Amino acid sequence: MNCINKMTKVISLLAALLLCDVAMAQTPLYLWDKGTMPNSKGLQLRDSIDNERVYVVGQPDIEVYTPSKEENRNFAVLVIPGGGYAREANVVSGSQIAKYFNTLGATAFVLKYRLPQSPDVIHSELAPLQDGQRAIKIMRALAAKYHYDTDKIGVFGTSAGGHLAASLGVYTEDFTEVSDSIAKYSFRPDFMILLSPVISLADPYAHKGSRDNLLGKNASKEMIDKFSPNLHVTVKTPPTLLMQANDDPAVPSFNSAMMYIALREKNVNASLHIFPHGKHSIALTHNPISTDLWMPIVDTWLRELGY
């Protein structure tokens, strides 16, 4: 117990440092050239950001956070914020998480993806997936510039961001629809880290807000099944780490358990950690007791994979 207390204090100190306005390189990169964004009506929207949440995305992008040269471990992570597909918590589950990955030696890219109910989107269910796939392709194209390996690019997603991250890992169809110099790169991640993820869109374990925003309120069983990642796991799905709180009132922990079972049934390297407490607000700080261990678990799991 003393070891856990000591580790918790160290983690809390680390998290407090991360919350400071430290100087780390970050550069926003737009995902689509002007006029090439798929699934768009061509409306000119402006980003709307309030209270550290993104409510309208005009031009989806990735924001780059780099580690020091001495700490670089030659891998990269696409960080996908949650928000029920109604908003994006781009700080608490975006930039702050990216800074944490910097301490692990990773180059982190925070994804700002189109929200499904944007007035500019034609097919709501495809927009986040298209942006996520495009982001991974761009990350592969930028590997030499930012000094990481092209075959060491993973995804980290929280809540609805976890649903998008899992979708990027299980789907084999390329939805990006653009033929340019970036198109040749793979959109499949090399690993997935899913924190309190939305997985199944079917009752009784679905997060209804995420489902309604992504698929509409009258989604058919066919669409619900099509966009439930646990139903699309294959032997080629990348290694996956799942973490969630047992008392999560928004997204039942059965979501992580269902994904874990689906992964193991296909003999995919997977690890599952269900903490007793933490609800749906697991973050870098203010976690109850053992839930703070999620950060060293991430570090250890990545090292076991060879990162």
N, C-alpha and C positions, 0 to 999 in steps of 0.2 A: 504493500500500500504506500510505503514511503517512496518507492521508486516512481509510482504513478504520480504522487504529489509533486515530487521534484521535476518530473517530466512536464507536468501540467504548468508549473511555474515557468519553466524554460520556454514552453510553447507560448504562454501568455505574454512573456517578454518579447519574444520574436514577433508575435502578432501586433503588439503595441508599436514596435519599431516600424512594421510594415504600414501601419496606419498613418505614419508621419508622411509629410510631403517630401519624400526622398527624391533625389535627382536620378532618374532612370530614363534612358532614351525611349521615346515613344513617338511613333509616326503613324498617322491614319492613312490607309491606302484604300482607295475606292475599288470595289469588286468588279464593277462594270464600266467600260468606256461609254461615253455619251451615246445614247440611242441604241445600245446593244443589250440592255437589261431585259431578260426574258420575262414573260408573264406580267407585262406592264401595259397599262393603258396610255402611257406617255404623259401622265399628269406631272406637274412640277410641284413637288411637296417639299416643305422645309422640316428639318428635324424639330421635334418638340421634346424638350427635356426639362423635368421639374422634380425637385426633391430626390435627386440622384436616381431618377427613373426616366427611361426613354419611352415616350408614348406615340410618337410618329417618327418613322424613318423615311427620309427622302432619298438619300443615297447610301445604301448599305456599304460598310467598310470593315476593315480590320485595323486595329490599333496595336502597334508593336511595342513590346517591352523587352529589353535585352539585359542579360546578365553581364557581369564583368568578364573580361577575357580570362582571368585567372580561375573563375568559377564555372565557366562554360563546360557543360557535359555533352554538348553536341546533339541535343534533341530539342524538339519544339512541341508546343501544346496550343491547340485552338481552344480558348476559353469561351464557353457559351453561357451567357447569363440567363437566369430564369425570369418568370413573371407571368406564367399562365397564358402565354401567347397573347396577352393583352398589353403588356409593357415589358421592359427589360431592365432589371436591376443591375445597371452597368457598372456600378461601383462595388457594392457589397459582394456580388457574385460575378464581377467582371474584373475591373482594374486591380482591386485588392488581391484577388486570387492570382492574377497575372504576376504581381509583385512577389507573392509567395513562391510561385514557380521559378522566378528569377533566383531566389535563394537556394533552390535545388539545382541551379545551373542550366535551367531551360530557357529558351527564347519563347516568350508567350505572346500570342495574338488574341486580342479580345474581339469577338465578332459582334457587330451591330447588324442584325438581320431584319429583313422586312417582316412586319407583323401581318398575320394572315388576313385580318379584317381591314387592312389599309385600303382606302378608296381607289388606289392605283393598281391593286392586285386583281388579276382576272381569276385565277384558280388559287383559292386561299391555302389549300393544303400543300401546294408545291413551293410557295415563295421562300419559306425558311430553309427548306431542303436545298433549293437551288443556290441560295446564298452560301450555305454551309459547304456544299460541294465545291463551289467556285473558290471559297476561301482556302480550302485544303490544296487545291491545284496551285493557287498563287503561292502558298507557303512552300510548296515543293520547288516552284520556279525560283524562289528567293533563298533557297538553302545555302548556296555558296556565299551570297552577300552577307547573311547573318550567321554563318559559321555553324551549321548543324547538318546532320546527315539526312538525305532525302528519304531514307527508309526508317526514320525515327521521328515520325510526326503523329501525335495522338490528339485526342479530344478530351476535354473536361466539360461536363455540363451539370447544371443544378436545376432541379425541378423541371419545368418545361424545356429548359436548356438541356437537361438530361435526356428528355425525349428526342430532341433534335440530334444530340450527340449519338444516342443509340441508333437513330435512324441512319445517320451517316455511316455507322459501322455495319449495318445489316443489309442495306439495299445495294444491289449490284447495277441498277440502271442509272445511267448518267442523265440527269434532268437539266443540265446547265444550258443546253441548246445553242451554245455559241461556238463557232469555229474560228479560232485565232491561235496565236502562239502558245497560249496557256492551255488550250483544250487538250493537248496531248498528255498532260500529266494526270496521274491517278488521283481520284477523289476519295479513295478509301483510307481511313486512318489506320495506323499501325498498333494502336492501343486505345482503350476507352476507360475513362474514370467517371463514374456516374454517382453523383451525390444527391440523395433524396429525389431520384428521378421519377418523372411520369413515364410509365411504360405501357401498361394496358389501357386502351381507351374504351374497354367494355365494362359494363356494370358487373359486379358491384364495386370494383376496385379503381375505377377511373376517376381522375380529377376532372370533374364535369366542365369546369371553366376552361381548362386547356382544350378539352375535346370540342366544346361548342365553338371556341374561337378558331380552332384549326379546321374543323369539318362542318360547322354549322349546327344548329340546334336539332335538326331532323336528319342527322347522318344515318345512312343505311348500314346494316350489318356488314355489308361488303366493304364499305369505306372504313368502318371501325376496325375490321380485321386487317385491312390493307395497311393501316397506319399504326398498328400495335407492334412495335419492334420485336417483342418476344415471339411472335408468330413467324418471323422471317430470319431467324438465326440459322446459319449454315456452318459447315466445318471450316469455312474461310473467314468467319467473323473473328475479329482480332481479340487478343487477350483483354479481359475486362475486370475492373475493380468496381464493386458496388458497395455503397455505404449509405445507411439510413437510420433514422431513429424509430424505435418501436412505438413511440407515442406520437408519431406524426399525425396531426389531425386533418391535414389537407390531402396528402398523398399517402395512402396506406402502405406500410412496409411490405405488404404482399407484392407490390410492384417490383421491388428489388428481388424478392424471393422468386417470383415467376420468371424474371429474366435470368437469374442464376440457374434455375432448373433447365430452362431452354438451352442455355450455353453448355451446361454439363452434359445434357443429352446428346449434344453434337461434339462432345469431347473438346470443347474450347477451354483454354486455360482461363479460369475465372475464380475470383475470390469475393466472398460476401461477408460484410460486417454490419450487424444490426445492433445499434447501441440502445441501452435501456431508455435514455432520455435525450432530448435535443429538439423535439417537435419538428417543425418544418423550417427552422431558422438556424440550422448548422452553418457556421461561418468561421472566420478566423479568430473571433473573440467571443467571450460570454457564453461558452458552451458548458453544460453541466458535467463535471467530473470526467468520466471515461470518454465522453464524446470528443474531448479535446485531442484524443489520440488519433483522430482521423488524419491529421497532418503527418505525423511520423509514419503512419501506416502507408500513406501515399509514397513517401520517400523510400521506405523499405521495399515496397512492392515494385517500384520503378527500378531500384537497384537489382532486385531479383531477376527482372527482365533483361538486365544488362545495360540500363541507361545510367 
